[in-house]
Amino acid sequence: MATIHSIMVQPLDRPYKAERVDYIRVPLATARLIAGQGIEGDRKAGGNPDRNLNLVSLEWLQSLAPRGYRTQPGEFGEQLIVSGMAIETLQPGTRLQLGEDVIIEISKPRTACDRFEAAQQGKPRHDAEPLGVMARVITGGTIKLGDTVRSLVAA
């Protein structure tokens, strides 16, 4: 059974500086997701309709740690870590239900940006790609650590 392992946000009240090598992410036990936006109170919410959320799988992160990647929650710039599901293999259009109410749809594979490269001290090697997935929030609601994640039929 797949579950939400980690929820991370980049708070609006924290300074965002391009030269920082971390993502200034903080953990949450619960979060409210807003349709078409992302996580309420997250600096990234509402910025891009195809990039409401950034997801990775716990198992994938664990496989990268021995190769020298920084893999603690938030160090890949992700907002959600899911355990028990190979998130990085999901195709665009795949819908997931998070907890009781939230529905998200995978929009595209995630690629590296300058901040990711700074945080990881270099460009990702081929062994790290794809870097998770980006998703849209279709139906908002509240999620919490340990909530079930299940795949739905694609729209």
C-alpha positions in Angstrom: 0.0 0.0 0.0 1.4 3.4 -1.0 1.3 6.2 1.5 2.4 9.8 2.0 5.8 9.7 3.7 6.7 13.4 3.7 5.0 16.8 3.0 7.4 19.8 2.5 6.6 23.4 1.8 8.6 26.5 1.0 6.9 29.0 3.3 5.8 32.4 2.1 7.4 34.1 5.1 10.9 32.7 4.4 13.2 34.6 2.1 13.8 33.1 -1.3 17.3 33.7 -2.5 18.6 32.2 -5.8 22.1 31.7 -4.4 21.0 29.4 -1.6 21.9 25.8 -2.0 19.0 24.5 -0.1 15.3 24.7 -0.9 14.2 26.3 2.5 11.6 23.5 2.8 9.9 22.8 6.1 8.0 19.7 7.0 4.2 19.6 7.6 2.1 16.8 9.2 -1.0 18.0 7.3 -1.5 20.2 4.3 -4.4 21.7 2.4 -4.2 21.3 -1.3 -6.0 23.8 -3.5 -7.3 22.8 -7.0 -5.2 24.4 -9.7 -2.8 25.9 -7.2 -0.9 23.4 -5.0 -0.2 23.4 -1.3 -1.8 26.3 0.6 0.9 28.6 1.9 3.7 27.2 -0.3 5.7 29.7 -2.3 5.3 27.6 -5.5 1.5 27.4 -5.3 -0.3 28.9 -8.3 2.9 29.6 -10.2 2.4 27.2 -13.1 -0.8 25.2 -13.9 1.2 22.1 -14.8 3.5 22.3 -11.8 1.3 22.5 -8.7 3.1 19.7 -7.0 6.5 18.0 -7.2 6.5 14.3 -6.2 9.2 11.6 -5.7 9.1 8.1 -4.3 10.9 7.2 -1.0 12.4 4.0 -2.5 13.8 6.0 -5.5 15.4 8.5 -3.1 16.8 5.7 -1.0 18.5 4.2 -4.1 20.2 7.5 -4.8 21.7 8.2 -1.4 24.6 5.7 -1.8 25.5 7.4 -5.0 26.2 10.7 -3.2 22.9 12.6 -3.7 21.4 14.6 -0.8 18.1 12.7 -0.2 16.6 13.9 3.1 13.0 15.3 2.8 13.1 18.5 0.8 16.6 18.2 -0.5 15.3 17.3 -4.0 13.0 20.3 -3.9 10.0 18.0 -3.7 6.8 18.7 -1.9 5.6 15.1 -1.5 7.5 11.9 -0.9 5.3 8.8 -1.5 6.4 5.4 -0.2 5.3 2.1 -1.8 4.7 3.5 -5.4 7.2 4.1 -8.2 6.1 7.8 -8.7 8.9 8.5 -11.2 7.5 5.9 -13.6 4.0 7.4 -13.8 2.9 8.7 -17.1 1.3 12.1 -17.8 -2.5 11.8 -17.4 -2.2 9.3 -14.5 -4.5 10.3 -11.6 -3.8 9.6 -8.0 -6.0 9.9 -5.0 -4.3 11.2 -1.9 -6.2 10.5 1.3 -9.9 10.7 1.2 -10.6 13.6 -1.1 -7.6 14.9 -3.0 -7.1 14.0 -6.7 -4.0 15.0 -8.6 -2.9 14.3 -12.2 0.6 13.7 -13.3 1.5 16.4 -15.9 5.1 15.7 -16.8 8.5 14.3 -15.7 10.5 16.7 -13.6 13.8 18.1 -14.9 16.6 19.8 -13.1 16.8 23.6 -12.6 19.7 25.8 -11.4 18.5 25.6 -7.8 18.4 21.8 -7.9 21.9 21.7 -9.4 23.1 24.0 -6.6 21.5 22.0 -3.9 22.9 18.7 -5.3 26.3 20.3 -6.1 26.1 19.6 -9.8 23.9 18.5 -12.6 22.1 15.2 -12.0 23.8 12.2 -13.6 21.8 10.0 -15.9 21.3 7.5 -13.0 19.0 10.0 -11.2 16.6 10.7 -14.1 13.8 11.4 -14.1 13.8 13.5 -11.0 10.3 12.6 -10.0 7.1 14.1 -11.6 5.1 17.3 -11.6 1.4 17.2 -11.0 -1.8 19.3 -11.1 -4.2 19.4 -8.2 -7.6 18.4 -9.7 -9.7 18.2 -6.5 -8.4 19.9 -3.4 -8.7 18.9 0.2 -6.5 18.0 3.2 -3.8 15.4 3.3 -1.7 14.1 6.1 1.3 12.0 6.7 0.4 8.3 6.3 -2.5 8.9 4.0 -3.1 6.3 1.4 -2.1 7.0 -2.2 -3.8 5.1 -4.9 -3.8 5.2 -8.7 -7.0 6.0 -10.5 -7.9 5.4 -14.1 -6.4 8.2 -16.3 -8.9 10.9 -17.5 
